[in-house]
Amino acid sequence: MKTDNKVIRRQKIRYSIRRKLAGTAAKPRLSVFRSNTETYVQLIDDENGATIAAASTRDKDIKAQKGTKGELSKMVGVAIARKAAELGVTTVVFDRGGYLYHGRVKAVADGAREGGLQF
């Protein structure tokens, strides 16, 4: 099975980023994954290996909205910030997942900042 060079390159970048940062219960890691159609984010406590909260463009309230993938990604950022506020989390470590900080990844970050998260 042939693997795509773009995927391998992103994995190497992703591993490099993960070596440098980790989330705790007080300051979890905000991990972003984007597929061709959807955007997913998670708040992860790496010390316990647990996902604290998650949001995606597949959530019912976001999926009901109309807009571009970038606009929906911004809504995902606001949604994860709201869930984090309910859990008492105000600061996070941003993990862009090997993607460029541009487009949908940046929209998630902007939405999370608008929602009140600091990173």
C-alpha positions as CSV (number, residue, x, y, z in Angstrom):
1,M,0.0,0.0,0.0
2,K,1.5,3.3,-1.1
3,T,1.2,6.2,1.4
4,D,0.9,9.8,0.4
5,N,4.0,12.0,1.0
6,K,1.8,14.8,2.2
7,V,0.4,12.6,4.9
8,I,3.8,11.4,6.0
9,R,5.1,15.0,6.1
10,R,2.2,16.1,8.2
11,Q,2.7,13.2,10.6
12,K,6.4,14.2,11.1
13,I,5.4,17.8,11.8
14,R,2.7,16.6,14.2
15,Y,5.1,14.4,16.1
16,S,7.6,17.3,16.3
17,I,4.9,19.6,17.8
18,R,3.8,16.9,20.3
19,R,7.3,16.5,21.6
20,K,7.3,20.2,22.6
21,L,3.9,20.6,24.2
22,A,1.6,18.7,26.5
23,G,-1.7,19.4,28.3
24,T,-2.5,19.1,32.0
25,A,-5.8,19.1,33.8
26,A,-5.4,22.8,34.6
27,K,-4.1,23.8,31.1
28,P,-5.3,21.2,28.6
29,R,-4.1,20.8,25.0
30,L,-6.6,22.1,22.4
31,S,-6.0,19.6,19.5
32,V,-7.4,20.4,16.0
33,F,-8.1,17.8,13.3
34,R,-9.5,18.7,9.9
35,S,-10.7,16.4,7.3
36,N,-11.8,17.4,3.8
37,T,-15.3,18.2,5.0
38,E,-15.3,18.4,8.8
39,T,-13.3,20.1,11.6
40,Y,-12.9,18.4,15.1
41,V,-11.3,19.8,18.3
42,Q,-10.6,18.2,21.6
43,L,-9.4,19.4,25.0
44,I,-7.0,16.7,26.2
45,D,-5.4,16.1,29.5
46,D,-2.1,14.3,28.6
47,E,-1.1,13.5,32.1
48,N,-4.2,11.2,32.5
49,G,-4.6,10.5,28.8
50,A,-8.2,11.7,28.8
51,T,-10.3,13.8,26.6
52,I,-12.0,16.5,28.7
53,A,-14.3,18.0,26.0
54,A,-14.8,17.9,22.3
55,A,-16.6,19.8,19.6
56,S,-17.0,19.4,15.8
57,T,-18.8,20.6,12.8
58,R,-20.9,17.4,13.1
59,D,-22.6,18.7,16.4
60,K,-26.3,19.2,15.9
61,D,-26.3,23.0,16.7
62,I,-23.4,23.7,14.3
63,K,-24.5,21.3,11.6
64,A,-27.9,23.1,11.5
65,Q,-26.1,26.4,10.6
66,K,-25.4,27.4,7.0
67,G,-22.0,28.7,6.0
68,T,-18.6,28.0,4.6
69,K,-16.2,25.4,6.2
70,G,-14.2,28.4,7.6
71,E,-17.3,29.9,9.3
72,L,-18.4,26.6,10.7
73,S,-14.9,26.1,12.1
74,K,-15.1,29.4,13.9
75,M,-18.4,28.2,15.4
76,V,-16.5,25.0,16.6
77,G,-13.9,27.2,18.3
78,V,-16.7,29.2,20.1
79,A,-18.4,25.9,21.1
80,I,-15.2,24.4,22.6
81,A,-14.6,27.6,24.5
82,R,-18.1,27.5,25.9
83,K,-17.6,23.9,27.0
84,A,-14.2,24.7,28.6
85,A,-15.8,27.6,30.5
86,E,-18.4,25.2,31.9
87,L,-15.5,23.0,33.1
88,G,-13.6,26.0,34.6
89,V,-10.8,26.0,32.0
90,T,-9.6,29.4,30.9
91,T,-6.1,28.7,29.4
92,V,-5.1,26.0,26.9
93,V,-2.1,24.9,24.9
94,F,-2.9,25.1,21.1
95,D,-2.0,22.1,19.1
96,R,-2.4,22.7,15.3
97,G,-1.9,19.1,14.5
98,G,0.7,19.5,11.8
99,Y,-1.5,21.8,9.8
100,L,-0.5,25.3,8.8
101,Y,-1.9,28.1,11.1
102,H,-4.1,29.3,8.3
103,G,-7.7,28.9,7.1
104,R,-9.9,26.6,9.1
105,V,-7.2,26.0,11.8
106,K,-6.9,29.8,12.3
107,A,-10.7,30.1,12.3
108,V,-10.9,27.6,15.2
109,A,-8.3,29.5,17.2
110,D,-10.0,32.8,16.5
111,G,-13.4,31.4,17.6
112,A,-11.9,29.9,20.8
113,R,-10.3,33.3,21.6
114,E,-13.7,35.0,21.0
115,G,-15.2,32.5,23.4
116,G,-12.8,33.4,26.1
117,L,-10.0,30.9,25.9
118,Q,-6.4,32.1,26.3
119,F,-3.4,30.6,24.6
